[in-house]
Amino acid sequence: MELSRDWVGVRAAVWLTFLAAVLSVATGIATINPGIVARGPLAAYVPRVVATTAGFTGTLTGFLLLASALTLRRGYRVGWYSTLVLLPLTAAQGLLQASELSFPLVVVSLTAALLVLANGRRFDRDLEFTTTQLASLIAIVGAQVYGTMGAYALREQFLGIDSLTDAFYFTIVTGSTVGYGDITPRTEVARVFGISVLLVSVSSFAVALGVLLTPAIEARLTKALGQMTESQLDLLDNHVLVLGYGDLTEPILEELGDDVPFLVLTPDKERARQLTDRDIDVLTVDPSDEESLRRAHVEDARAAVAATNDDAQDALAILTARQLNPGLRIVAAATQRENVNKLKRAGADTVISPASIGGHLLVQSALGGNRSEDIADRLMGDRSSDAGD
């Protein structure tokens, strides 16, 4: 049976990458500690020191893969490249770990790599740093270089610094304010230098933290205003577009549930805010606007539903969606029965008339009839309208 787009799409690629990252960290930690898990069938061919080393490096790779998955989730091309490098690496480390827990890691990593590769065209955003971000990055790197080179140059005035690795370790420990006490200054100059490293490192990390948190805060404010970030929109695939908000929208959303990804497009800011509070994806735009539908990835949608209380607005939204995606399945509800044909001419595949269906069901119930087939036909559309076209 052919796999659906849900299982081979960009969402599956991103979430499998996250799963591979978590498994890499978990299996790496388990392999580092002997005796936690039994060794697998490859244990006879992999020396214990190699398995332990693979566990240590696998843990580090898992954290790198987690960061890569975050950039992948935002649709960045650099995240696509790094993920394609890291996923085979985690699979190889899983084999070298030779534990019973490492085999799911190998399977998930290789499967995720195939999905990421297959959806490469969707990850096309360029990673561009702002001036502030570049400055914070330079500040962090500069602080580490300053501390490492300075501590190495003054190594004779420190107890415990004999190499560049010791100097770098001292810089990291000092900047993180951990201060294990295994490296101590022996002169006034060394103490003053240690103070400067502490101030420079802490300041650079504080600036970088602010730069990183600002986009997250902006994204939260954007969501609170009934909007979605561009990175969230870029991940839309095989989804249903709900064009506008009307009396039938709530039953539509309940029917879609959590099984089908969907996006509501409505110009009503208050309604958009209420939907956002319920964790429903919504875009505060005119659903008949061409640019808005492009932002909602109408070309990648599986279907569109137009069921507001304004047939004229629905017709305009249907016409625009049909022009942008001729193969899109569009379903509409006509508030006025005489508008059924108009909505079909605008481009709707199926048009229902809630008023006609409601009247028919009421009469059948009153007369005690049981014409289920006729009711089903009316639920799929007004056949009499088709005959009159």
N, C-alpha and C positions, 0 to 999 in steps of 0.2 A: 504494500500500500504506500502511496506517495506521502511523504511527510508534509505536514502543513507548514505554512510560513511562520507560524508561532514558534515551532520547534527548531527552525533553522534560521531565524531572523536575528536582528541585531540585539534584541533583548536577551535572547538565549546565549549569545556569544558573550555579552557583558557579564551576565550572572554566572555562567560557567567559569569565566576567568576569576571572578571573586571567589567562587568555591575552590578553584585550584589554589589560589593564594592561601586560603584558610587551611586547606589540607596540607600544603607545603610547610606551613608554620607548625601545625600540629604533629605531623609525622617527623619533622626535623627535631622537635623537642623530645619526642618519644625515643628517637634513635640515639640521641646524645646520651640518654640515661639507660644504660644496659639493664636488662631484666624487666623493663616495663611491659614490653611486648615480645612475643616469640619471633624469632628470626624466620624468614620465609625460605622457600626452596632454593633461592639463589645464594643463601648464606654460605654454602660450602665453597662458592667460587669468589666471594668478596671478602677480603681480609677485614677484620674487625676495625682496624684503624681507618680503613677507607670508608666503611659504613658510618663510623662516628663523624668523620670529616664531612661526608655527604650530608649527614644530619645537621651539622652546624651550618654549612653553607646553604642547605635547603631552607633553614629557618630565615636566613638573611634574604635569600631569593624570594621567599614567600612575602616578606614585607615589601620588597621592591615590586613584586607582581601586584600587590595590593595597591600601591601608588599608581602603577601602570594602569590597573583596572579603573581607577578613578578618572584618569585622563581619557581612557577609552570610553567611559560612560558619558563624557562630555563631547565625544565625537572628534577628538583631536587625532590628527594623522600621526603625530609623534608617539601617541599612546598605542596606535596600531602597530607601528614598527617595534617598539619596545616589548609589547606583549608577544609578538611573533618570535622574538628572541628568547624571552624568559620562559614561555610555556614549554618548548622542547627541553630547555635546561632543567626545569622542575621535573619533567618526566625522566630525564637521565639521572637526576639525583635520586628520584624515587627508586629506580632500579638498583642504584649503588647502595642505597640504604638497606636493601634486602630484608625488610621486615614485612610482616603480614599487613600492616597498615599502609604500606607504600604503594600497593597495587591499585587501589582506588585513585590515588594521586596520579599514577601513570595514565590510567584510562581517562580521567577527567581532563588532564592537561592536554593529551593528544586530541580529544574530542573538541575541547575549547579552541585549540589551535586551528583545527579545520574550519570551525564556524567563524572564527575571527578572520581567517584568510578568505573565506567565501563571501563575507560581508565587507570586504575592504573598501568598496566604493562609498559606503555610508560614513566612514571615518575620514572626512576630508577637510576638517577645520584646521586652519593654521594656528599654531601656538605663538601668540605675539605677547611679549612682555611689555608692560607699561614702564615708564621712566621710574616710577616709585618701586615697582617690583624688581627692576634691574638694580636699582640702588641698594635695596635691601639684600639682594643676593650677593652683590659685591661686598657689602658690609659684613655679611656672615663669613664669606670666604676670606676676606681681608683679616678679620679678627682671628680666624684659625691660623692663617699664615703668620700673622704677627706673633701670636702666642707660641707657636711651634718653633719658628726660627729664633725668636728671642730667648726662649727657654733653652734651646740647644746651644746657643752662643754663650749663655750664662750657666751651662751645665755644671761647671766646677763650683758654682756658688749654690747649687741645689744638692740635696741628699736624695738620690734615687733616680737622677736623670743621667743616663749614659749613652743614649742613642736618640735618633729622630722619633722613633716609636714612643720612647718614654716622654719626649717633649710634647708630641701630639696628644698622648694620653693625659699629660698634665693639663694641657690647654682645654681638652674636653671636660675633664673632671672639674676644673676650676670654673669654666664657663657655665656648667650645669649646676653649680653651687653644691655639688655632692661633697667634695672635699674628703676623700678617704683618709688622708693623713699619711699615706705611704711615701709621698714626695713632699719634702719640706724645704723652705729657703733657709740658708745658713748665714746670709749677710743682709745688711740693710738694703742694698741695691736689689737683691733677689726678692725681698719682701715688697718693695715698691713696685717692682715689675709684676709680681703676682697680683697686686691690687689693680694695676692697670689692665691686666688680662681679664680680671673679673669684671671690671667696669665696661670694657670694650665688648666683651662677649655677651654679657647680659643685655647691654643696650642694643646690640645688633639683633639678638634673638627677639627682643621686645618689639623692635621695629618690624621685623619680618612677620611676627605673629599678628600684628595689627594689619599689615598688608594682606595676609592670608584670610583674616576674619572679615575684612571689609566686603569682599565679593559675596561671602556667605550671608552676611547681614543684608546686603542689597538683594540677593536672591530671595531671602525671606520676606522682605518688604514687597518685592515684585509679586510674590505669591499671594501675600495678604491683599494686594490690590486687584486680585483676580487675573493675574498674568502668569505666563510660564516663561522660564528663561530659554534662550536660544538653544542651549545645550540639551534641555529637556525636549524641546520641539524637534531637534535633530534626530532624536531616538525614536520618534513615532514611526511605526511600521505596522501594516496590516491592521489598522485600527478603524473604528467607526466614527464618523463625524456627525454630531448632533447639531444641525443648523438652526440656531435660535432656541428660544425657550417659550413654551406655551403650556396649556393645560395638560397636554399629553406627555410632556417631557419627563415628569417624575415616574410615571409607569414605564416609560422607555428606559430610564436609567436603572430602575429596579430590575427590569428584564435583562439588561446587559450585565449587571452585577459585576463580579470580580473576574469572571472568566474571559471577558472580551475587553481589550483596551479601547477606550473611547475618549473623545475630546469634545467638549461643549463649546460652541461659539455663540456668544450673545453680546449685544451692545449694552445690556443692562448691568451697570456697575454694581448695584446693590445685590442683584441676583447672583452675579459672578462672585462677589465676596461670600455670600452664603454657601455657594457650592464649594468654594475653596476651603471654608471652615469644615466641610465634610470630607476633605481630602479627595475631591473630585477635580480632575483636570479640566480647566476652563481657560478660555482665551477671550478677553473682553474686546471684541472686535465686531464689525459688521459682517455677518456670514455671507453676504452677497458681494463683498469686496474681493477683487481678484488677488491682491497682494496678501490679504489675510488668509485666504484659502491656500495660497502657496506656502505661507508660514506654517500652516497646519498640515502640510505634506499631503494635500489632497491627491497627489499623483501616486502615493503609496498606500492610500486608504483602501479598505475592502468594501466599504459601503458608506452611504450617507442617508440620514433621516431628517426630513423637514416636517415639523408638526407644530408650528406656532399657531396663533389665532389670526394671523394676517396672511391670507392666501397670496396676495400680491407680492409681499416680501418673500414668501417661500418660493414663488415662481422665479423671482430674480436670483435667489440663492441657488436654486436648482439649475437655472440656465448657466450661471457662472461655473458651478462645479462640473457640469457636463462638458463645457468648453475646455476646461483644464484637464479633465480626465474622461475621455469618451467611453472608456470601459468600466467606469464606476457604476455600481448598482445603487440606484437612488430610489428610496421609498418615501412617499409623502402622504399626509393626511389633509383632506380638503375640509375646511370649516363650512363652506357653502357647497352644496351638492352640484350646483351649476359650474363650479370651478374645477371639477375633476378633469375634464378634457383639457382645460387650459394648463393645468399642472403637468399633464402627460405631454402636451406639445412643448412645454418648457424643457422636458428632458427626463421626467420621472419614469422609471420602469414600472412601478406599481403605485397606484393611488387608491386609498381607501376613504370612504365617507363615513365617519363615526356616526353622523346623524342618521344616515340610511340604515346602517347596521343596527344601531340602537332601536330604531323604529321597527325594523323587521323582527328583532328578537322579542320585543315587547308584544307584538301582535301574535307571534308564534306561541309565546308563553301563555297569552290570554286565551288562545284557541285550543291550547293543549296539544299543539302539533309537535312533531319531532323530525324536522327536515334538516338533519345535520349536514348533509352534503351541500345543500343550497346555502346554508349558513357559512360553511367553509369557503364556498366560492365567493361569497360576498366579503369575507374577511381578507381574501387575496385581491379584491378589487371590484369595481363596479362594472360587471360584464355588459350591462345594458348600454353603458357609456361607450365601451369599445365598439359595440355594434353600430352606434350612431356616428362614429368617427368617419 
